[in-house]
Amino acid sequence: MANPKISKQQMLHLLDKLSNDEGFRGRFEHNPRAALAEAGVSAAQIAAFPAEQLAPNTLAEKSVFVAEHKRVANDLADECMCMIIPQPHLGPPRKR
């Protein structure tokens, strides 16, 4: 499976919503696939995500998305790889 990719503008929009919109954050936690579509990510782009990344989960604090928004905004890339959606993890490191 190819790595999912979205444009820099799509990523900035998504990170802004994950940083500031409580309703969107809640929808994203319960149904990431629908929330990505709501944020303007195409069905083809969403289909490239591994299924485990589209499962309901708890998001990281807003500050994580604010920091990532700043990083992406200052990056020169026009396209972003979407391999891992930030989420909290407590406990021993996960095996990959």
Secondary structure, DSSP 8 states (H G I E B T S, - for coil): ----EEEHHHHHHHHHHHHH-HHHHHHHHH-HHHHHHHTT--HHHHHTS-GGGGS------HHHHHHHHHHHHH---SEEE---------SS----
